[in-house]
Amino acid sequence: MTKKELPENYKELYNKFCNEDETGLNYEDGRYMAYNKCKEAFEKYCNGGLDDEVMALHLYAFLSSWGMTTHKQYLMNKNYTCLTDVVKTLKNNYHKWSKFNHEFCPDKSKESERKDYANTVINMKEKIIEALGGNGLPKGASCVLISKIIMVTYGCVIAFDSKVKEVWRDFGYKIPNNTTKDLDKDSNKNFLNAQVLEDLYDYVADNRESLLNLISDNNYSDKNYSVFKKLDMILWEYGK
């Protein structure tokens, strides 16, 4: 049976993430603040306040801070300009995708929205892959990279890194393992599909009020974080 409720100590987990020593939100130069900086930059970018190259640099810095320039990851062999076409794509499609931005929260009373959400995120994924230069995910890339890009720019998915994916499976949802070896297997690289997204939609919808009302001790949540980002933080701490 799949888990439908948040962990019982979800508020504690959320605050633990926010207040981590050295990396937490109390540190202006901490790793977790890279999300805030990049999210704010994307908002300026979509309003004409930044150019493509500066936005690509912001996105690269965020992804690097969040573990995407390690081991055999795609970005390890690239500089920030590899993301210039990605940020252009994210901005050029804003009119189509902005319904599912950081303020979006799933609602089970809107049945048609569920499939629209899944289809839109899949479209985001496909357009990002195209912008990275190919018909499929390039060597070393996975949907972990794609989901982190979407999470920081539009806010409508969780990051699905190894810890979060492990928790997601423990909750009873189907999703592939994410080991270094798996990065060369298409079925594991390209896991962000309709079923995963519809399951995520339902889970967030089931916990809608708890996530909407969740505010950290330092009050960052109500200004900066979507319900999906809050969930990602909870599941990451839970996975630790």
ZANU-578515 format. One record per atom (N, C-alpha, C): y, x, z. Coordinates in steps of 0.1 Angstrom, whole numbers, padded with zeros to 4 digits, always signed. Atoms other than C-alpha are relative to their C-alpha. Layout:
BEGIN
YXZ
...
//
This chain:
BEGIN
-0012+0008+0000
+0000+0000+0000
+0012+0009+0000
-0012-0008+0000
+0034+0013-0009
+0010-0003+0011
-0009+0001-0011
+0060+0019+0018
+0013-0007-0005
-0012+0007+0004
+0090-0005+0015
+0012+0002+0009
-0011-0002-0010
+0110+0004+0046
+0003+0015+0001
-0004-0013-0002
+0130+0035+0053
-0008+0006+0013
+0006-0005-0012
+0115+0059+0079
+0008-0005+0012
-0006+0006-0012
+0121+0046+0114
+0013+0007+0005
-0011-0008-0004
+0144+0075+0122
+0010+0004-0011
-0007-0003+0012
+0163+0074+0090
+0015+0004+0003
-0013-0004-0004
+0197+0076+0107
+0001+0014+0005
+0001-0014-0006
+0187+0107+0126
-0002+0010-0011
+0003-0009+0011
+0173+0123+0094
+0013+0002-0009
-0012+0000+0008
+0205+0115+0075
+0011+0009+0007
-0010-0009-0007
+0228+0131+0102
-0005+0014+0001
+0005-0014+0000
+0205+0161+0104
+0003+0007-0013
-0004-0006+0013
+0210+0167+0067
+0015+0004+0000
-0014-0002+0001
+0247+0163+0070
+0005+0012+0009
-0005-0009-0010
+0250+0186+0100
-0008+0013+0001
+0008-0013+0000
+0227+0215+0090
+0009+0012+0003
-0007-0013-0003
+0238+0249+0103
+0002+0007-0013
-0004-0008+0012
+0256+0269+0076
+0001-0007-0013
+0000+0007+0013
+0248+0246+0047
+0006-0014+0001
-0004+0014-0001
+0259+0212+0061
+0014-0003-0004
-0013+0005+0004
+0290+0192+0055
+0012+0004+0009
-0010-0005-0009
+0309+0208+0084
+0005+0013-0006
-0004-0013+0005
+0312+0239+0062
+0005-0001-0014
-0007+0001+0013
+0337+0239+0033
-0007+0008-0011
+0007-0009+0009
+0318+0268+0017
-0015-0002+0000
+0015+0002-0002
+0283+0254+0026
-0006-0005-0013
+0007+0004+0012
+0257+0247+0000
+0000-0015-0003
+0001+0015+0002
+0256+0209+0005
+0014-0005-0005
-0013+0004+0006
+0294+0207-0003
+0001+0002-0015
+0000-0002+0015
+0285+0219-0038
-0001-0014-0007
+0001+0013+0006
+0275+0183-0045
+0014-0007+0000
-0012+0007-0001
+0308+0169-0033
+0010+0006-0010
-0009-0007+0010
+0328+0195-0054
-0003-0004-0014
+0003+0004+0013
+0309+0187-0085
+0002-0014-0003
-0002+0014+0002
+0310+0150-0081
+0015-0003-0002
-0015+0002+0001
+0348+0151-0076
+0005+0006-0013
-0004-0006+0012
+0351+0174-0106
-0004-0009-0012
+0004+0008+0011
+0332+0150-0128
+0009-0013-0001
-0009+0011+0000
+0354+0121-0118
+0014+0004-0007
-0012-0005+0006
+0385+0142-0128
-0003+0002-0015
+0004-0003+0013
+0367+0152-0160
+0000-0012-0009
+0001+0013+0007
+0360+0116-0171
+0014-0006-0002
-0014+0005+0001
+0397+0109-0165
+0009+0009-0007
-0008-0009+0008
+0409+0138-0187
+0006+0011+0008
-0006-0010-0008
+0417+0161-0158
-0006+0014+0000
+0007-0013+0001
+0393+0189-0166
-0005+0002-0015
+0005-0002+0014
+0382+0205-0199
-0015+0003+0001
+0014-0001+0000
+0346+0209-0210
-0006+0012+0007
+0006-0013-0006
+0341+0245-0200
+0001+0000+0015
-0001+0001-0015
+0354+0240-0165
-0010-0009+0006
+0010+0009-0005
+0332+0210-0160
-0014+0006-0001
+0013-0006+0001
+0302+0229-0173
-0002+0011+0011
+0001-0010-0010
+0309+0257-0148
-0002-0007+0014
+0002+0008-0013
+0312+0231-0119
-0015-0004+0001
+0014+0005+0000
+0278+0216-0129
-0010+0012+0002
+0009-0011-0002
+0261+0250-0132
+0001+0005+0014
-0002-0005-0014
+0275+0261-0098
-0008-0010+0010
+0007+0009-0009
+0261+0229-0082
-0015+0002-0002
+0014-0001+0003
+0227+0232-0099
-0006+0013+0006
+0004-0013-0006
+0225+0269-0088
-0001-0001+0015
+0000+0001-0015
+0234+0260-0052
-0012-0009+0004
+0011+0009-0004
+0206+0233-0053
-0013+0005-0006
+0014-0006+0003
+0178+0257-0064
-0004+0000-0014
+0005+0000+0013
+0178+0255-0101
+0002+0012-0008
-0001-0013+0007
+0184+0291-0109
-0010+0010+0007
+0010-0009-0006
+0153+0305-0092
-0013+0000-0008
+0014-0002+0006
+0118+0317-0103
+0001-0002-0016
+0001+0001+0014
+0110+0305-0138
+0008-0013-0006
-0008+0011+0004
+0136+0277-0140
+0008+0003-0012
-0007-0001+0013
+0154+0270-0173
+0014+0008+0002
-0014-0006-0002
+0189+0280-0159
+0000+0015+0004
+0001-0014-0004
+0176+0314-0147
+0004+0009-0011
-0003-0008+0012
+0181+0328-0182
+0012-0004-0008
-0012+0005+0007
+0213+0310-0190
+0013+0002+0008
-0013+0001-0007
+0250+0311-0182
+0005-0014-0001
-0005+0014-0002
+0271+0280-0175
+0003-0007-0014
-0004+0006+0013
+0280+0275-0212
-0012-0008-0006
+0012+0008+0005
+0244+0261-0218
+0002-0015+0004
-0002+0013-0005
+0257+0230-0200
+0012-0007-0007
-0012+0006+0006
+0288+0224-0222
-0003-0013-0007
+0003+0012+0007
+0271+0200-0245
-0005-0011+0009
+0005+0010-0010
+0255+0183-0215
+0011-0008+0006
-0011+0007-0007
+0288+0175-0198
+0008-0008-0011
-0007+0008+0010
+0303+0163-0231
-0008-0013-0002
+0009+0012+0002
+0273+0139-0235
+0002-0009+0012
-0001+0008-0012
+0277+0127-0199
+0014-0008-0001
-0013+0006+0001
+0314+0120-0206
+0001-0010-0012
-0001+0009+0012
+0311+0105-0241
-0008-0013+0001
+0007+0013-0002
+0286+0079-0229
+0004-0007+0012
-0004+0007-0013
+0305+0069-0198
+0002-0015-0002
-0002+0014+0002
+0314+0036-0213
-0013-0008+0000
+0013+0007+0000
+0277+0027-0217
-0006+0001+0014
+0008-0003-0012
+0265+0042-0184
+0007-0003+0013
-0008+0000-0013
+0293+0036-0159
-0004-0012+0009
+0005+0011-0009
+0277+0003-0147
-0008+0006+0011
+0009-0006-0010
+0252+0025-0129
+0006+0013+0005
-0006-0012-0006
+0276+0049-0112
-0002+0001+0015
+0002-0002-0014
+0280+0060-0076
+0001-0012+0008
-0002+0013-0008
+0290+0025-0065
-0011-0010-0002
+0011+0009+0003
+0259+0009-0079
-0010-0001+0011
+0010+0002-0010
+0234-0006-0055
-0010-0011-0005
+0010+0010+0005
+0201-0024-0067
+0000-0012+0008
+0000+0014-0006
+0199-0061-0059
-0012-0007-0006
+0012+0007+0005
+0165-0079-0062
+0003-0014-0005
-0003+0013+0005
+0183-0111-0070
+0004+0001-0015
-0004-0002+0014
+0193-0096-0103
-0012+0006-0008
+0013-0005+0005
+0159-0093-0120
+0002+0007-0013
-0002-0006+0013
+0172-0084-0155
+0007+0014+0002
-0006-0013-0002
+0192-0055-0140
-0010+0011+0002
+0011-0010-0003
+0160-0037-0129
-0004+0007-0013
+0004-0007+0013
+0149-0030-0165
+0012+0006-0007
-0012-0006+0005
+0184-0024-0176
+0003+0014+0006
-0002-0013-0008
+0187+0003-0149
-0010+0010-0005
+0011-0010+0005
+0154+0020-0159
+0003+0005-0014
-0003-0004+0014
+0163+0019-0196
+0012+0009-0001
-0013-0008+0000
+0198+0033-0189
-0003+0014+0005
+0003-0013-0005
+0185+0062-0168
-0009+0008-0010
+0009-0007+0010
+0158+0070-0194
+0009+0004-0012
-0009-0004+0011
+0186+0070-0221
+0008+0012+0005
-0007-0012-0005
+0206+0094-0199
-0009+0012-0001
+0009-0011+0000
+0176+0116-0196
-0002+0006-0014
+0003-0004+0014
+0169+0116-0234
+0013+0007-0006
-0012-0006+0006
+0206+0124-0242
+0002+0013+0006
-0002-0013-0006
+0207+0152-0217
-0010+0010-0006
+0010-0009+0007
+0175+0167-0232
+0005+0004-0014
-0006-0003+0014
+0191+0165-0267
+0011+0010+0002
-0012-0009-0001
+0222+0182-0254
-0005+0014+0005
+0006-0013-0003
+0200+0210-0240
-0006+0007-0012
+0003-0007+0012
+0190+0217-0275
-0013-0003-0006
+0013+0002+0006
+0157+0201-0283
-0005-0015+0000
+0006+0014-0001
+0135+0170-0288
-0008-0002+0013
+0007+0001-0013
+0117+0178-0256
+0006+0009+0010
-0005-0009-0011
+0124+0196-0223
-0002+0014-0004
+0002-0015+0004
+0131+0233-0230
-0008+0007+0011
+0008-0008-0009
+0110+0260-0214
+0006+0002+0013
-0005-0002-0013
+0114+0261-0177
+0007-0012+0006
-0007+0012-0005
+0131+0227-0174
-0009-0010+0003
+0008+0012-0004
+0118+0196-0158
+0009-0011+0003
-0009+0011-0004
+0130+0162-0148
+0006+0002+0014
-0007-0004-0012
+0139+0178-0115
+0015+0004-0003
-0013-0004+0005
+0168+0194-0133
+0008-0012-0006
-0007+0012+0006
+0176+0162-0152
+0004-0009+0011
-0003+0009-0010
+0175+0141-0121
+0012+0005+0009
-0012-0006-0008
+0199+0165-0102
+0013-0002-0008
-0012+0002+0008
+0223+0163-0131
+0005-0014+0000
-0004+0014-0001
+0223+0125-0131
+0005-0003+0014
-0004+0004-0014
+0225+0123-0093
+0014+0004+0003
-0013-0005-0003
+0256+0144-0091
+0011-0006-0009
-0010+0006+0009
+0274+0128-0121
+0001-0015+0001
+0000+0015+0000
+0264+0091-0120
-0005-0005+0014
+0004+0004-0013
+0247+0089-0086
-0011-0010+0001
+0009+0011+0000
+0220+0065-0096
-0015+0004+0000
+0014-0004-0002
+0188+0085-0090
-0001+0009+0012
+0002-0011-0010
+0173+0107-0063
-0004+0012-0008
+0002-0012+0007
+0167+0143-0071
-0015+0003-0004
+0014-0002+0003
+0129+0142-0071
-0004+0014+0000
+0006-0013-0001
+0124+0178-0061
-0013+0000+0007
+0014+0000-0005
+0091+0190-0046
-0001-0007+0013
+0001+0006-0013
+0098+0178-0010
+0001-0015-0002
-0002+0014+0002
+0110+0144-0022
-0011-0007-0007
+0011+0005+0007
+0082+0139-0046
-0012-0001+0009
+0011+0001-0009
+0057+0147-0019
+0001-0012+0009
-0002+0011-0009
+0072+0121+0004
-0003-0013-0009
+0002+0012+0008
+0073+0096-0025
-0015-0004-0003
+0014+0003+0001
+0036+0100-0031
-0006-0004+0013
+0005+0005-0013
+0029+0097+0006
+0003-0014+0003
-0004+0014-0001
+0047+0064+0005
-0009-0009-0009
+0009+0008+0009
+0021+0052-0021
+0004-0001-0014
-0005+0001+0014
+0041+0057-0053
-0007+0011-0008
+0006-0010+0009
+0026+0075-0083
+0011+0009-0006
-0009-0010+0006
+0044+0107-0094
-0008+0013+0000
+0008-0012+0000
+0029+0140-0105
+0005+0011+0010
-0004-0012-0008
+0029+0172-0085
+0010+0008-0007
-0010-0009+0006
+0057+0197-0091
-0001+0014+0005
+0002-0014-0003
+0044+0232-0088
+0005+0008-0011
-0005-0009+0011
+0055+0262-0108
-0009-0001-0012
+0010+0001+0011
+0023+0259-0128
+0002-0013-0008
-0001+0014+0006
+0030+0222-0135
+0012+0000-0010
-0012+0001+0009
+0063+0231-0153
-0003+0002-0014
+0005-0002+0014
+0043+0240-0184
-0008-0012-0005
+0008+0012+0004
+0025+0206-0185
+0010-0012-0002
-0010+0011+0004
+0045+0179-0203
-0001-0012+0009
+0002+0012-0008
+0030+0151-0182
+0007+0001+0013
-0007-0002-0012
+0045+0167-0151
+0015+0003-0001
-0014-0003+0003
+0077+0179-0166
+0008-0012-0002
-0007+0011+0005
+0087+0146-0180
-0004-0013+0007
+0006+0011-0009
+0078+0122-0151
+0010-0011+0002
-0010+0011-0002
+0111+0102-0151
-0002-0011-0010
+0003+0011+0009
+0097+0071-0167
+0003-0014+0006
-0004+0014-0004
+0102+0033-0164
-0007-0004+0013
+0006+0004-0012
+0076+0029-0137
+0006+0006+0013
-0006-0008-0011
+0090+0056-0114
+0014-0006+0003
-0013+0005-0002
+0125+0042-0119
+0000-0014+0005
+0000+0013-0005
+0116+0006-0114
-0005+0000+0015
+0005-0001-0014
+0097+0016-0082
+0012+0004+0009
-0012-0004-0007
+0129+0034-0071
+0010-0011+0002
-0009+0012+0000
+0150+0004-0079
-0004-0009+0011
+0005+0009-0010
+0128-0018-0058
+0001+0005+0015
-0001-0006-0014
+0127+0006-0028
+0014+0000+0005
-0014+0000-0004
+0165+0010-0027
+0004-0015+0002
-0004+0014-0002
+0169-0028-0031
-0006-0006+0013
+0006+0004-0013
+0145-0034-0002
+0008+0005+0012
-0008-0007-0011
+0167-0011+0019
+0015+0000-0002
-0014+0000+0005
+0200-0021+0004
+0010+0000+0012
-0010+0001-0011
+0219-0031+0036
+0000+0013+0009
+0001-0012-0008
+0206-0001+0056
+0007+0011-0006
-0006-0012+0007
+0217+0024+0030
+0015-0002-0002
-0014+0002+0002
+0250+0007+0022
+0008+0002+0013
-0007-0001-0012
+0259+0007+0059
-0001+0013+0007
+0003-0013-0007
+0247+0042+0067
+0013+0009-0001
-0011-0009-0001
+0276+0064+0078
-0003+0012+0009
+0004-0011-0008
+0272+0099+0090
+0010+0002+0011
-0009-0003-0011
+0288+0113+0122
+0013+0006-0005
-0013-0005+0005
+0314+0131+0101
+0006-0008-0011
-0007+0011+0008
+0321+0100+0080
+0001+0004-0015
+0000-0004+0014
+0314+0117+0046
-0007-0011-0009
+0009+0008+0009
+0289+0091+0034
+0007-0012-0006
-0007+0012+0006
+0312+0061+0029
+0009+0003-0012
-0009-0004+0010
+0334+0081+0006
-0007+0007-0012
+0006-0009+0010
+0311+0104-0013
-0014-0004-0006
+0015+0001+0003
+0275+0092-0014
-0004-0014-0004
+0007+0012+0004
+0257+0066-0034
-0012-0003+0009
+0012+0004-0007
+0228+0047-0019
-0012+0009-0004
+0011-0009+0005
+0205+0069-0040
+0001+0014+0006
-0002-0013-0006
+0221+0101-0027
-0004+0000+0015
+0004+0001-0014
+0217+0089+0009
-0015+0000+0001
+0014+0001+0000
+0181+0081+0002
-0006+0014-0002
+0004-0014+0003
+0176+0116-0013
+0001+0009+0012
-0002-0008-0012
+0190+0132+0018
-0010-0003+0011
+0009+0005-0010
+0168+0111+0041
-0014+0005-0003
+0014-0004+0004
+0136+0118+0021
-0002+0015+0001
+0000-0015-0001
+0144+0155+0019
-0003+0005+0014
+0002-0004-0014
+0147+0158+0056
-0014-0004+0005
+0013+0006-0004
+0116+0136+0061
-0011+0010-0005
+0010-0009+0006
+0097+0160+0038
-0001+0013+0007
+0000-0012-0007
+0107+0190+0058
-0008-0001+0013
//
